[in-house]
Amino acid sequence: MHHSMKERIFLSSPHMSDEGYEQHYVKEAFDTNWIAPLGTNVNEFENELAAKVGSKAAAALSSGTAAIHLALKAAGVEKDDIVFCSTLTFSATANPIIYQNAIPVFIDSDYETWNMSPKALEEAFEKYPQVKAVLLVHLYGLSADMDQITALCKKHNVALIEDAAESLGTYYKGQHTGTFGDYGIFSFNGNKIITTSGGGMLVSNDEERIAKARFWATQSRDHARHYQHSELGFNYRMSNVVAGIGRGQLKVLDDRVAKKNYIYDFYKRELDDLEGVEFMPSNEWDQPNYWLSAMTLTGKVRPIDVMEALEKENIESRPVWKPMHMQPFFEKYDFVGTDVSERLFETGVCLPSDTKITDEQLDRVVEIIRGLWG
Ligand SMILES: *Cc1c(COP(=O)(O)O)cnc(C)c1O
């Protein structure tokens, strides 16, 4: 044991409210014995989240992955349909395309947004005019270029699904990410900006489709006294206990976004001058939640040097997502673009962005990183 071992600094860890809002709602679930995948917390969490992001309807589900799956289903994606998907993302974005036996075509990022390149998307539409849906990601809480992408989807009359798992609290030109497309999804996994321990939300302005998603998520039980099923069902509903945590967390979302912004500004101010360092892009139309602060390193200090130096001090950091078209499982699917996402993966590093981080800890992270430049 190192006596000098300091308390671990996390990339992003659960951060419950100081006020105990979450426990209040969880206690209510216990007191009323609504320990089930339905109840007041589920209904109210849906209403409160929909109001927060400015969407007409929401369905609380067991995970963000489940929400993506049901979004694809709601958009009519079936066997052998083509879905354009951001390549620079977590595998949870792409996996549900396979659950539907559909075919992903991965789309490159651009340097301006780190997200789906409108240029590559346009190329993909030319190559695959029969495409069924576009599934884009707002990476690390940065917004994709929504004006251009929604225009392309409208022009080709193709459904747009936004994976906003990392971007709850992010606004593009004043409108919340996840509400531009036909469907949006959010995640409340343990490392997200707010968490329920695990959970997700599907949002849409189409209230009928959301009602349908709730139906699928509760085993597709037809209206009948006996158990009757005319469609394939899923067990994807959020528990009323978990939804209580979500209601409490939603009350502190704005505080979390403010702290994530503070962390990003801190790193950028203290590290931006270093040779080869470039921070994730900022666009005047973007108001990011800065879920994770990330930078690229193209000088003599490489991402692995930063990660190793931080790990030695018990500080967590991570490479940028490895693109899906480079993953052994997804290699056989087509990719449209150049080498942007690959370069971001090779040069990118995510810095500790935990909302419980103190100024003293931020100073330590900065000091360790600056030290690598000698
Ligand atoms: C976390 C995440 C998901 C999956 O959400 P879960 O709730 O963990 O299923 C999907 N897409 C992206 C981009 C994510 O970061």
The ligand as a Gaussian input file, in Angstrom:
#p B3LYP/6-31G(d) Opt

LIG

0 1
 C      -24.466000       5.502000     -22.174000
 C      -24.751000       5.556000     -23.614000
 C      -25.757000       4.762000     -24.189000
 C      -26.458000       3.662000     -23.470000
 O      -27.206000       3.983000     -22.392000
 P      -27.499000       2.862000     -21.281000
 O      -28.476000       3.544000     -20.399000
 O      -26.205000       2.550000     -20.608000
 O      -28.093000       1.679000     -21.972000
 C      -26.048000       4.934000     -25.527000
 N      -25.372000       5.799000     -26.276000
 C      -24.380000       6.559000     -25.777000
 C      -23.689000       7.513000     -26.675000
 C      -24.026000       6.444000     -24.434000
 O      -23.002000       7.170000     -23.954000

